[in-house]
């Protein structure tokens, strides 16, 4: 079993509340708009990190992290990209690849809107953890925590803080 903490849109912000959740996870997944790499450096000191760069990220983030990160966690195929859309409205750049070879979990950031949505057509679970940073229009700061056990995705929880 692997305990995952999924976050996005830190926009250079990290604090002790976020790091307390980092310490409780086995892996941290970041869906882009990292901002200052001190954020990912702090996370990597504590736990393994899988991340992608977002539209606000500079050349240093784009050198360290890919635009798309596709991997297996246990027996679950995962694809993370920052700007990917959501079921019925996927980004043009990835739409055909999603249809041809859908992952089990498709993760995006960018919108600052928390979403956990099944895509019944593609048989995948779309996740957007919202935004945990303080920059943007969101009223609540959010992250997702869940577990992967073999092929099973379970115990999904929303972590929420007021702005």
N, C-alpha and C positions, 0 to 999 in steps of 0.2 A: 504494500500500500504506500502511495506517495501523497503527501499533503502539499497542496499547491496554494500559494498566495498570488493572486492575479491583480495587477494594478496597471494604471495608465495615467498619462497626462499629469505627471508630477511637476512639470514646468519649473525645474530646479529646486523643488521643495521636498525635504525629507525631515521628519521629526522623530522623537522618541516613541510616539504612539504607533507610527508606521513600523519602526524598527522592532518594536515589541512583537508585532504580528509576524515580521520577517523571521524572528528567532523561533517561532512556533511552527514554521513550515519546513518542508524538506527541500522544496524548490520555489524560486520566485520567478514569475513570468511578467514582463513589462511590455505593454502594447504601444510604446512610443510616446513621443513628446516628452523626452527625458529632461531636456534642458541641460543644466550643468552636469557634467559627468561625475561630480562629487556624489550625486544621488546613487548612481549605479556602483560607484566605488564603495560606498558605505554598505550597500546591500551585499556586494561580492565578498566583503570581509567576513560576512556572517553565513551566507548560504549560496549555493549554486544559482546562477541567474541565466535566464534565457530572455532575450529582448530583441526588439526591432527599433529602428529609428523612426521618428515622426516628422511631420512637415516643419516644425519649429527647430529641429535639431541641426546643429552645425556640422562642419566637415569632420570634426573629431568623433562625434557620435556616429556619423555615417561610415567612418573608417572602422570603428569598433563593432558596430551592429549592422545586420542586414536589413533590407527593406521588407523581406519576407523571411520567416523562420518556420520551416516545416520539419517536424520531428515526431518520434514516437515517445510517449511516456507510458511505460509498461506496454500494454497492447492497444493503446489509444493513439490514433493518428491525429496530430494537432497542427494547425496552421495559424500563425500569428502574423498580422500585418496592421499597420496603423490605420490607413484609410481603406476600408474594405466594404463598407455598406452593411446591409443586413438583409434577411430573407425577403425576397421579392424585389430588392433594390440594391443588388451587389454592384460594386464598382466595376466599370467597364474593363479596367485593366486585368482583373482577375476572374471575371464572370465565367468565361469559357473553361478555364482551368478548374474552377470549382465544380462546374457541371460534369466535366469529363472524369475528374478524379477527386470527389469530395472527401475532405477529412471527416473525422468523427466530431471534432471540436474546431470551430472557426472563430478566432478571436480578433477583435478590432478595438481600436480606441477612437480618438479624434472627436467624437460628438459630445463628450462629457456627459452622456446620458447612459445610465446603467441599463443594460438589457441582458436578459437571459431568455432566449427565444429558440424553440425548436423549428427547424426547417424540415417539414415533412416531405417535401418534394425531393430534397437531396439527402434526407436522413442524416442530418447533422445537427449539432447544438451550437447556436451562435451565442457568444459571450462578449459583452462589452462591460468592463468593470466601472465605467464612468470615469471620473477624475478624482484623484486624491490630492492633487496640488491645490494651491490657493488662487491660481490665475484662471480666469474664465467666468462664465455666466452661471455656472452651476450653484445651486443653493445648499447642497449637501456634498461632502467629500466622501467618496465611496471606493471600496475594493471588494473583491470576491475571494472567498476561501472555499475550497472543496477538496475532495480526495479522489484519486484514481486507484482502483483496486483491480488489476488485470484489465478486463474490458469494461468494467463498471465505473461510471462517474457518479459520485454520491456525496451526501452531506454538504450540499451547496449552501453557503451562508453569505449574506451581505454584511459587510462591515461599514458602518456609516458614522460620520462625524459632521457636526454643524460647521458651517464656514466661519 
